[in-house]
Amino acid sequence: MNKEDILLLIDLAKKKDQKAQTKLINSFWVEVFSFVMKKVQDENVADEITVSVFSKVLAKLDLFDPNFQFKTWILTIAQNSVIDYWRKKSRENEDSTDNFDHFKNQFARSPEELLISEEDQKQIITVIESLDTNYQDILRLRFFEEKSIKEIAEELHISVANTKVRIMRAKKVLAELLKHNDSED
């Protein structure tokens, strides 16, 4: 794809044209996934990071400078996402004993704290139920049934790339609705 085609797709994607967003993602998915995979050596982690990268790319398209290569810009976002992943992983390893204390203290939670957790879970489920059925299905399969992206694609009879895009969009919509609900409380 030449630079003019990419710039046209970017312009349409900025205007929330879903077909243009999907085409943009599909055009660079393999390169970004391969780049991330080399850095993390875990297909599931690479998949999650790649979805996150494209979520950031679509959210920040207004920041892209057309004087630079789009691929370079995306790979920079991917590199930063990988660095964030390793930092988080490093902190998790350092805090592993703290996590054990937290786990131990969960049994000492008061009934009020447990109730709050249940209320949060009910709120999330209520928000999910208010979503479009496509988003409901994709979130249920991915996060409640914990199916792989490939399994979801097969079950919904859609491509793996389309599945990844739907997961990314569903997560984004859910996050926005939850943020909106929190601000109302």
N, C-alpha and C positions, 0 to 999 in steps of 0.2 A: 504494500500500500504506500503510495507516495505522500509527500508532506501535505499537499493541498487536500487530499482525501481525509487525512488524519485531522487537519485543522477544521474541515467541514464537519466531521463526526464530533469533534470536541465542541464546536459551536452548537450543534443540535443537542448534544448530551447536556450542555449547560442549561438548555431550555427544557430539560426533563423529558426529552424524547427517549422513551424506553428502548426502542429498537436501536437507536444510535448508541445508547449506553451499553446495550448488550453486544453490539458489533465491536465497540471499542474494547470491551472486556475480552471478548473472544479473540480479538486480534493480538492481544498481548499476554493472554493467560498462560500459555505454555512457557514463554520466556521467563515470566515472573515466577511461576511455579518452579521451574528448573533452577532458577537462581536461588530461590529460598530453600529448595530441597538440598542443594549443595551445602548450604550453611547449617541446616538443622538435622539432616540425615534421618528424618522421620516423616513419612508420607502424611499422616494425619495432622501433625503439627504444621507441616508445609502447606497443607490444604487450608487450615484455619488462618494462618498468617496471610496467605494469598487472598483469601476472601476479605480479610481485614484491609489489606493493601488496596484492593479495588474499591472498597467502601470509602477509604480515605481519598482515593483518587477522584471518585465521583463527587464527594463532598467538597473537595478543594479545587475543582476544575478552574474556578475563577482566578486562582493563584498561578496557574500555568502561564509561563512566558513563551509566546510562540517563536521567539528568537532562538530557543533551545530545542533540542530533540525531545520529543514526547517520551520516547522509550527511556532515555536517560533520566528524565524526571520521575517516571514510574519506578525505575530500578533504584533511584535514590530513596524514594518512599519505602520500597521493599527493604533496602539495606537498613534504614532506620527502624523499621518494624522488627527486623531480625535482631538488631541490637537491643531493642526494648524487650524482646522475648528473652534473650540471654540474661539481661539485667534482672528481669523478674524471676527467672529460673534460679539465678544466683542468690537472690534475696530469699527465695523459698527454701533453698538448701541451708542458708545461714539460719533461718528461722525455724528449722524443722523441729527443734525441741520446743519452741514457742507454740508451734501448731499442736504438738502433743498436749501441752498444758491447756490449750483452748479446747481440744477434743475432750480432755478429762473434765474440764469445767462445764461442758455442755450438760453433763449429768446433774450438775448442781444448779442448773437454771431454775429460776422461779416459774411458777405457772403463768405469770403475766408475760414473761419473756417468751415462753413457748407459744402463748396465744398470739403475741405480736408476729412471730415467725409464721404461724398459720394464717394470720390475716394478710400478711404480705403475699404468701403463696396464693391465697384466694383472690387477691387483687390482680395478680399477674394472670391467673387463669381467666378471670372476668374480662380483663383487657384482651387476652388472646381470643376469647369467644366473640368479642366485638369486631374482630378483624375479618377481612375477606376470607372466604373458605380456602382459597389457594394458600394464603399465609397461614391459616390455622393448620392445614394439613402438613405443610412443610415444617412448621415449628413442632407439631406433635411428633412427627416422624423423627426429626433430628434430635430434639432435646428431651422428649418424654420416652420415646421408644429407643433412643440412642442408636439409630440406624446410620450407616455410612452414607456418604453422598451418592455413591454408586447404587446402593440398595434403594435409596429414595428415588433416584432417577428411573430405575427399573420399575418400581412400584407405580410411579406417576406417569410412566411412559413418556418421559422427556429426556433431553440430553443432559449429560453431566454438567456441562457449562451452564445450561439454563437452570439446573438445580442449584448450582452455586450462586447464581445471580438472585434467584428467588429467596434463598436462605439469607443472603446479605440484605436484600430489601425488607424481608420480614423482620429481621433483627432490628433494622433501622427504624421501621415503623413502630415496632413494639417499644423500643427505647424512647422514642419521641412521646408516645402515648403515656408511658409510665412516668416520664419526666413531667408531662402536662398534669397527670393525676396527682403527683407529689406536690406540685406548686398550688393545686387547688386545696389540698388538705391543710 
